[in-house]
Amino acid sequence: MLLTSTTAFAGEHSERLSKCFMASTTEEDKTALVRWIFGAISRYPEVSDIANLSPQTWDEITKSSAHVLQKLIADKCASESRDAILNEGMSGYKSAFETLGSTAVGGLMSDPAVVKAFADLETHMSEEKIMKALMTGTSQGE
């Protein structure tokens, strides 16, 4: 529910639900969600070799994230959750979860270790090739 392949419709009720999620989510909650997102992505066969989560660790991560989502849906934002589903259906409801997931992951991007990881990536790229491609719109080859 946190990551969907298409952008969901954001209506008035899903906007209110998104705002409630944001106001009700602690930094600890966001960390739990980021850990779950990372773990879920690590299940993809093409990247599973770079993350080794034990079944026990994965279960703990899943339980923690499920607790956060349940707290948001059934406690902190129960009224807003109901209104979003009744008035906008699953599409509007998904929009609120996209916002929650984006906000949780967005905090990662400002972490110094993550910023350094992006800088490390840039050391292996040719700025000249990229600039030429952007300026000319033509392939710069391998």
C-alpha positions as CSV (number, residue, x, y, z in Angstrom):
1,M,0.0,0.0,0.0
2,L,2.9,2.4,0.7
3,L,4.4,2.0,-2.8
4,T,2.2,1.8,-5.8
5,S,3.1,1.7,-9.4
6,T,0.7,4.5,-10.5
7,T,0.0,7.8,-9.0
8,A,-3.3,7.7,-7.2
9,F,-6.0,10.4,-7.3
10,A,-5.8,12.9,-4.5
11,G,-9.1,14.3,-3.5
12,E,-10.3,16.4,-0.6
13,H,-10.7,13.4,1.7
14,S,-7.4,11.8,0.9
15,E,-5.7,15.2,1.4
16,R,-7.2,15.3,4.9
17,L,-6.1,11.7,5.5
18,S,-2.6,12.6,4.3
19,K,-2.4,15.5,6.6
20,C,-3.6,13.4,9.5
21,F,-1.0,10.8,8.7
22,M,1.8,13.4,8.6
23,A,0.6,15.0,11.9
24,S,0.3,11.7,13.6
25,T,3.5,10.0,12.4
26,T,6.5,10.2,14.7
27,E,10.2,10.0,13.6
28,E,10.2,6.5,15.1
29,D,7.2,5.6,12.9
30,K,8.9,6.9,9.8
31,T,12.0,4.9,10.6
32,A,9.9,1.8,11.0
33,L,8.3,2.4,7.6
34,V,11.6,3.1,5.9
35,R,13.0,-0.2,7.4
36,W,10.0,-2.1,6.0
37,I,10.3,-0.4,2.6
38,F,14.0,-1.3,2.5
39,G,13.2,-4.9,3.5
40,A,10.4,-5.3,1.0
41,I,12.7,-4.0,-1.8
42,S,15.4,-6.4,-0.7
43,R,13.1,-9.2,-1.6
44,Y,13.4,-8.4,-5.3
45,P,15.6,-11.2,-6.7
46,E,18.0,-8.8,-8.5
47,V,19.0,-7.0,-5.3
48,S,18.5,-9.7,-2.7
49,D,22.2,-10.5,-2.6
50,I,23.0,-7.1,-1.1
51,A,20.7,-7.4,1.9
52,N,20.6,-10.3,4.3
53,L,17.7,-10.1,6.6
54,S,17.0,-13.1,8.8
55,P,13.4,-14.3,9.0
56,Q,13.3,-13.1,12.6
57,T,14.5,-9.6,11.7
58,W,12.1,-9.4,8.8
59,D,9.3,-10.5,11.1
60,E,10.2,-7.8,13.6
61,I,10.4,-5.1,10.9
62,T,7.0,-6.2,9.5
63,K,5.3,-6.2,12.9
64,S,6.7,-2.8,13.7
65,S,5.4,-1.3,10.4
66,A,2.1,-3.0,10.7
67,H,1.7,-1.5,14.2
68,V,2.4,2.0,12.7
69,L,-0.1,1.6,9.9
70,Q,-2.8,0.1,12.2
71,K,-2.3,3.0,14.7
72,L,-2.7,5.5,11.9
73,I,-5.7,3.9,10.2
74,A,-7.6,2.6,13.3
75,D,-6.7,5.1,15.9
76,K,-5.1,8.4,15.1
77,C,-6.8,8.9,11.7
78,A,-9.9,6.6,11.9
79,S,-12.4,9.3,10.8
80,E,-10.2,10.5,8.0
81,S,-9.6,6.9,6.8
82,R,-13.3,6.2,6.7
83,D,-14.1,9.4,4.8
84,A,-11.3,8.8,2.3
85,I,-12.5,5.2,1.5
86,L,-16.2,6.1,1.4
87,N,-15.8,9.2,-0.7
88,E,-12.9,8.5,-2.9
89,G,-12.5,4.7,-2.8
90,M,-9.1,2.9,-2.9
91,S,-7.6,5.4,-5.4
92,G,-7.9,8.3,-3.0
93,Y,-6.9,6.1,-0.1
94,K,-3.7,5.0,-1.9
95,S,-2.8,8.6,-2.5
96,A,-2.5,9.2,1.3
97,F,-0.3,6.1,1.6
98,E,1.9,7.4,-1.2
99,T,2.3,10.6,0.6
100,L,3.2,8.8,3.8
101,G,5.7,6.6,2.1
102,S,7.3,9.5,0.2
103,T,7.6,11.5,3.4
104,A,9.2,8.6,5.3
105,V,11.7,8.0,2.5
106,G,12.3,11.7,1.9
107,G,14.0,12.0,5.3
108,L,16.6,9.6,4.1
109,M,17.7,11.9,1.3
110,S,19.0,14.5,3.7
111,D,21.0,12.1,5.9
112,P,24.8,12.8,5.5
113,A,25.6,9.1,4.9
114,V,23.0,9.0,2.0
115,V,24.3,12.3,0.6
116,K,27.8,10.8,0.6
117,A,26.5,7.7,-1.2
118,F,25.2,9.9,-4.0
119,A,28.5,11.7,-4.1
120,D,30.3,8.4,-4.4
121,L,28.1,7.5,-7.4
122,E,29.0,10.7,-9.1
123,T,32.8,9.9,-8.8
124,H,32.2,7.1,-11.3
125,M,30.3,9.2,-13.9
126,S,31.7,11.4,-16.7
127,E,30.4,14.9,-16.2
128,E,31.7,15.8,-19.7
129,K,29.6,13.0,-21.3
130,I,26.5,14.0,-19.4
131,M,26.9,17.7,-20.2
132,K,27.4,16.9,-23.9
133,A,24.3,14.7,-24.0
134,L,22.3,17.3,-22.2
135,M,23.5,20.1,-24.5
136,T,23.2,18.2,-27.8
137,G,20.6,15.6,-27.2
138,T,22.8,13.0,-28.9
139,S,24.1,9.8,-27.6
140,Q,27.6,9.9,-26.1
141,G,28.1,6.2,-26.4
142,E,29.6,4.0,-23.7
